[in-house]
Amino acid sequence: MTSSDVYDIAIIGMGPVGAAAANLAGQAGLRTLVIERGDAPYRQPRAIVFDAEVMRIFASVGLAECIAAVTRPLGGAVYLGADLQPIRKFRAPPPVDPLAWHPSNLFYQPQLEALLRDGLDRFAYVDVRTGHDVVTVEDGAIRMRGPDGDEATAHARFILACDGASSTVRKALAIPLDDIDLSNGAVEFIAGSHRWGVNYRPTPFRKGHEAKFTSSALQPLPDIDADRGKFDIRSWTMEPGDCLVFHAMIVHGAPGNDTPGNRRRGLSLRYTGDDARYDPRPGTFQFPHKPDLQPGAPMTCDLFPRVWPRR
């Protein structure tokens, strides 16, 4: 292996998520490897709509205009059940400003993927390898097999798995995941609660553990279950490959698993900005492993590696 074989980041999978991430990495000047099994975008569309936040991401990498030219605003939709009767109606709100992107945009996925892939031609440090299958992933080493059957190994400081529900990376790393709904403990959220301006005391649901947090100076959480109709409670069913991203301050919790034999396994990650500081105050949840940090120090240590530098 030579130094040229080492990348800042490797992105496995070049669907819309992987291709968008590769554009972001290329714009940041990161030496990037993109590995994709197919030679061309998959012909059948799976996703059909993205929101204004996604369009702002495309704008940040200079692709909004060409993508906007092949999308159109979606005013709403009616979802039909197996009996062809409506089960849900969706109406998109108008843009918040005449210059804002539309909240709901209809697109054709193969066309979007092609535009995102074309955008990668602008970056000299983005190495795209199509027709390659990932064989193993271990300690930053990625062994891949090309279309001719030859194998090669590349190394990356970080690996981003964008290879979907049947993720090769997830299987290689032996990360167990399960289908999740309310019956086996899907997480529920109170919409907008991160804007309440209140820091609530952690509230464990396991009996006998509440004593750990009685010394907390934070405000006790109200009894949500006593009046659920008062709150806008939302949850989503999930399957392996799905990713749920939410603000750390939103009020959230999960019921118990009421389905014998049906496990609930997932991977939970916490990301912070560079303005976050370590604050091990009494009466709050503590990390399983104590970080090598002093109170008030930036969250930078082996337990909290830096994943994306701000330039």
C-alpha positions as CSV (number, residue, x, y, z in Angstrom):
1,M,0.0,0.0,0.0
2,T,1.2,3.5,-0.8
3,S,0.1,6.8,0.6
4,S,-2.1,7.4,-2.4
5,D,-4.2,4.4,-1.3
6,V,-5.3,6.3,1.8
7,Y,-8.5,8.4,1.6
8,D,-10.0,10.9,4.0
9,I,-13.4,9.3,3.5
10,A,-14.8,6.3,1.6
11,I,-18.5,6.4,0.5
12,I,-20.0,3.0,-0.3
13,G,-23.0,3.3,-2.5
14,M,-23.8,6.0,-5.0
15,G,-27.5,6.5,-4.9
16,P,-28.9,9.9,-4.1
17,V,-27.5,9.9,-0.6
18,G,-24.0,8.6,-1.5
19,A,-23.7,10.9,-4.6
20,A,-24.8,13.9,-2.6
21,A,-22.3,13.1,0.2
22,A,-19.6,12.7,-2.4
23,N,-20.3,16.2,-3.8
24,L,-20.1,17.6,-0.3
25,A,-16.8,15.8,0.4
26,G,-15.4,16.9,-3.0
27,Q,-16.4,20.6,-2.3
28,A,-14.7,20.3,1.1
29,G,-11.5,19.2,-0.6
30,L,-11.4,15.8,1.0
31,R,-9.7,13.0,-0.8
32,T,-12.7,10.8,-1.4
33,L,-13.3,7.2,-2.7
34,V,-16.8,6.3,-4.0
35,I,-17.6,2.6,-4.5
36,E,-20.7,1.7,-6.4
37,R,-21.8,-1.8,-7.5
38,G,-23.7,-0.7,-10.6
39,D,-22.3,0.9,-13.7
40,A,-25.1,3.3,-14.1
41,P,-28.0,4.7,-12.0
42,Y,-30.7,2.0,-11.3
43,R,-33.4,2.4,-13.9
44,Q,-36.4,2.1,-11.5
45,P,-37.3,5.0,-9.3
46,R,-37.8,4.3,-5.6
47,A,-37.9,7.8,-4.1
48,I,-40.0,10.5,-5.7
49,V,-40.1,13.5,-3.4
50,F,-37.6,15.7,-1.5
51,D,-38.1,18.8,0.6
52,A,-36.6,22.3,0.6
53,E,-33.9,21.3,3.1
54,V,-32.6,18.8,0.6
55,M,-32.7,21.4,-2.2
56,R,-30.6,23.7,0.0
57,I,-28.0,20.9,0.2
58,F,-27.9,20.7,-3.5
59,A,-27.6,24.4,-3.7
60,S,-24.6,24.3,-1.3
61,V,-22.7,22.1,-3.8
62,G,-23.7,24.2,-6.8
63,L,-26.3,21.8,-8.3
64,A,-29.6,23.4,-7.4
65,E,-30.2,25.1,-10.8
66,C,-29.7,22.0,-12.9
67,I,-31.7,19.8,-10.5
68,A,-34.5,22.4,-10.2
69,A,-34.8,22.3,-14.0
70,V,-35.9,18.6,-13.9
71,T,-38.1,18.7,-10.8
72,R,-41.5,20.3,-10.2
73,P,-43.3,21.5,-7.1
74,L,-45.7,18.9,-5.6
75,G,-48.8,20.5,-4.2
76,G,-50.1,17.3,-2.6
77,A,-50.8,13.6,-2.9
78,V,-53.5,11.1,-2.1
79,Y,-52.3,7.6,-0.9
80,L,-54.5,4.7,-1.7
81,G,-54.8,1.3,0.1
82,A,-55.0,-2.1,-1.4
83,D,-58.7,-1.5,-2.0
84,L,-57.9,1.7,-4.0
85,Q,-59.6,3.8,-1.3
86,P,-57.8,6.9,0.1
87,I,-55.9,6.2,3.3
88,R,-54.1,9.5,3.7
89,K,-54.1,12.9,2.0
90,F,-51.0,15.1,1.9
91,R,-51.0,18.8,1.1
92,A,-47.7,20.7,0.8
93,P,-47.6,24.1,2.4
94,P,-46.6,27.1,0.1
95,P,-43.0,28.4,0.2
96,V,-42.2,30.5,3.2
97,D,-40.9,33.2,0.9
98,P,-41.1,34.0,-2.8
99,L,-37.4,33.3,-3.1
100,A,-37.5,30.1,-1.0
101,W,-37.4,26.6,-2.4
102,H,-40.7,24.7,-2.5
103,P,-41.4,22.5,0.5
104,S,-42.1,19.5,-1.7
105,N,-40.4,18.7,-5.0
106,L,-41.3,15.8,-7.3
107,F,-38.4,14.1,-9.1
108,Y,-37.4,11.1,-11.2
109,Q,-34.7,9.3,-9.3
110,P,-32.5,7.9,-12.1
111,Q,-32.4,11.5,-13.6
112,L,-31.4,13.0,-10.2
113,E,-28.7,10.4,-9.6
114,A,-27.2,11.1,-13.1
115,L,-27.0,14.8,-12.3
116,L,-25.4,14.2,-8.9
117,R,-22.9,11.8,-10.5
118,D,-22.0,14.3,-13.2
119,G,-21.3,16.9,-10.5
120,L,-18.5,14.7,-9.2
121,D,-16.5,15.3,-12.4
122,R,-15.7,18.8,-11.0
123,F,-13.5,17.4,-8.2
124,A,-10.0,16.1,-8.9
125,Y,-9.8,14.4,-5.5
126,V,-13.0,12.3,-5.8
127,D,-12.2,8.8,-7.1
128,V,-15.3,7.0,-8.4
129,R,-15.2,3.3,-8.9
130,T,-18.4,1.8,-10.5
131,G,-18.9,-1.8,-11.1
132,H,-17.1,-2.7,-7.8
133,D,-18.5,-4.9,-5.1
134,V,-17.3,-4.4,-1.5
135,V,-16.1,-7.7,-0.1
136,T,-15.0,-6.8,3.4
137,V,-14.7,-3.8,5.7
138,E,-12.4,-3.9,8.7
139,D,-10.6,-1.2,10.6
140,G,-10.8,1.3,7.8
141,A,-9.6,-1.2,5.2
142,I,-12.0,-1.8,2.3
143,R,-11.5,-4.8,0.1
144,M,-13.3,-4.6,-3.2
145,R,-13.8,-6.7,-6.3
146,G,-13.8,-5.0,-9.7
147,P,-15.7,-6.0,-12.9
148,D,-12.8,-8.1,-14.0
149,G,-12.8,-10.1,-10.8
150,D,-9.6,-8.6,-9.5
151,E,-9.5,-7.5,-5.9
152,A,-8.0,-4.4,-4.4
153,T,-7.8,-2.8,-1.0
154,A,-8.2,0.9,-0.1
155,H,-8.0,2.6,3.3
156,A,-10.0,5.5,4.6
157,R,-10.0,7.5,7.8
158,F,-13.9,7.4,7.8
159,I,-16.3,5.1,5.9
160,L,-19.8,6.3,5.0
161,A,-22.3,3.4,4.3
162,C,-24.8,4.6,1.8
163,D,-25.6,1.1,0.4
164,G,-29.2,0.8,1.4
165,A,-31.3,-1.7,3.4
166,S,-29.3,-4.7,2.4
167,S,-26.1,-2.9,3.4
168,T,-22.9,-4.8,2.8
169,V,-21.1,-2.6,5.3
170,R,-23.7,-3.3,8.0
171,K,-23.3,-7.0,7.4
172,A,-19.5,-6.8,7.3
173,L,-19.5,-5.0,10.6
174,A,-22.0,-7.3,12.2
175,I,-24.3,-4.5,13.2
176,P,-27.7,-6.2,14.1
177,L,-30.8,-4.2,13.2
178,D,-34.5,-5.1,13.3
179,D,-37.8,-3.9,11.9
180,I,-39.3,-1.5,14.5
181,D,-42.8,-0.3,15.2
182,L,-44.8,0.8,18.3
183,S,-45.4,-2.8,19.3
184,N,-41.7,-3.5,19.9
185,G,-40.5,0.0,21.0
186,A,-40.4,2.6,18.2
187,V,-39.2,5.9,19.5
188,E,-42.0,8.6,19.9
189,F,-41.3,12.3,19.6
190,I,-43.3,15.4,20.6
191,A,-43.1,17.6,17.5
192,G,-41.6,21.0,18.1
193,S,-40.7,20.4,21.8
194,H,-37.0,21.3,21.1
195,R,-38.3,24.9,20.7
196,W,-39.9,24.9,24.2
197,G,-36.8,26.3,25.7
198,V,-36.9,23.8,28.6
199,N,-34.1,21.4,29.6
200,Y,-35.9,18.4,31.2
201,R,-34.6,16.0,33.7
202,P,-33.8,12.5,32.2
203,T,-36.7,10.2,33.0
204,P,-36.0,6.5,33.0
205,F,-38.9,4.1,32.6
206,R,-37.3,1.2,34.4
207,K,-38.5,1.0,38.0
208,G,-35.9,1.8,40.6
209,H,-33.7,3.9,38.3
210,E,-35.4,7.2,38.9
211,A,-33.4,7.7,42.1
212,K,-30.3,8.3,39.9
213,F,-31.7,11.6,38.7
214,T,-33.4,13.1,41.9
215,S,-30.3,15.4,42.4
216,S,-30.8,17.0,39.0
217,A,-31.6,20.7,39.0
218,L,-33.4,20.3,35.7
219,Q,-37.2,20.6,35.4
220,P,-39.1,17.3,35.8
221,L,-40.7,16.0,32.6
222,P,-44.5,16.3,32.6
223,D,-46.6,13.2,32.6
224,I,-47.0,12.8,28.8
225,D,-49.0,9.6,28.9
226,A,-51.6,11.1,31.3
227,D,-52.8,13.4,28.5
228,R,-51.3,12.2,25.2
229,G,-54.0,14.1,23.2
230,K,-52.5,17.4,24.4
231,F,-49.3,16.8,22.5
232,D,-48.4,16.2,18.8
233,I,-46.8,12.8,19.2
234,R,-45.2,11.3,16.2
235,S,-43.4,8.0,15.5
236,W,-42.3,6.1,12.4
237,T,-42.0,2.4,11.6
238,M,-38.4,1.6,10.5
239,E,-36.6,-1.3,8.8
240,P,-32.9,-2.0,8.5
241,G,-31.3,0.7,6.4
242,D,-33.5,3.5,7.6
243,C,-32.0,6.4,9.5
244,L,-33.8,8.8,11.8
245,V,-32.2,12.1,12.6
246,F,-33.5,14.4,15.3
247,H,-32.6,17.3,17.5
248,A,-31.1,16.2,20.8
249,M,-33.4,18.5,22.8
250,I,-36.7,17.2,21.4
251,V,-38.7,15.3,24.0
252,H,-38.6,11.7,23.0
253,G,-39.0,8.2,24.5
254,A,-39.8,4.7,23.6
255,P,-42.4,2.2,25.1
256,G,-41.4,-1.3,26.1
257,N,-41.2,-4.2,23.7
258,D,-44.5,-6.0,23.9
259,T,-43.8,-8.7,21.3
260,P,-42.2,-11.9,22.7
261,G,-39.5,-13.1,20.4
262,N,-39.3,-9.9,18.4
263,R,-36.1,-8.1,19.2
264,R,-35.5,-4.3,19.0
265,R,-31.9,-3.7,18.0
266,G,-30.5,-0.5,16.5
267,L,-27.5,1.8,16.3
268,S,-27.6,5.1,18.1
269,L,-25.1,7.9,17.4
270,R,-24.8,11.4,18.9
271,Y,-23.2,14.2,16.9
272,T,-22.3,17.7,18.2
273,G,-21.0,20.9,16.8
274,D,-17.6,22.3,17.6
275,D,-19.3,24.6,20.1
276,A,-20.4,21.8,22.4
277,R,-18.7,21.4,25.8
278,Y,-18.4,18.5,28.2
279,D,-20.7,19.0,31.2
280,P,-21.0,16.0,33.5
281,R,-23.5,17.7,35.8
282,P,-25.1,15.5,38.6
283,G,-28.5,13.9,37.9
284,T,-28.0,13.4,34.1
285,F,-27.3,10.4,32.0
286,Q,-23.6,9.4,32.1
287,F,-21.6,7.8,29.3
288,P,-20.9,4.1,29.6
289,H,-17.2,5.0,29.3
290,K,-15.9,8.1,31.0
291,P,-14.3,10.4,28.4
292,D,-10.8,11.8,29.0
293,L,-12.2,15.4,29.3
294,Q,-12.4,18.1,31.9
295,P,-15.7,19.9,32.5
296,G,-16.0,22.7,30.0
297,A,-13.6,21.2,27.5
298,P,-14.5,20.8,23.8
299,M,-15.9,17.4,22.9
300,T,-12.7,16.2,21.3
301,C,-11.2,12.9,22.5
302,D,-10.9,9.3,21.5
303,L,-14.5,8.6,22.6
304,F,-15.7,11.5,20.5
305,P,-13.7,11.5,17.2
306,R,-14.0,14.4,14.8
307,V,-15.9,13.1,11.8
308,W,-16.2,16.2,9.6
309,P,-13.8,19.2,9.8
310,R,-15.1,22.7,9.4
311,R,-13.0,24.7,7.0
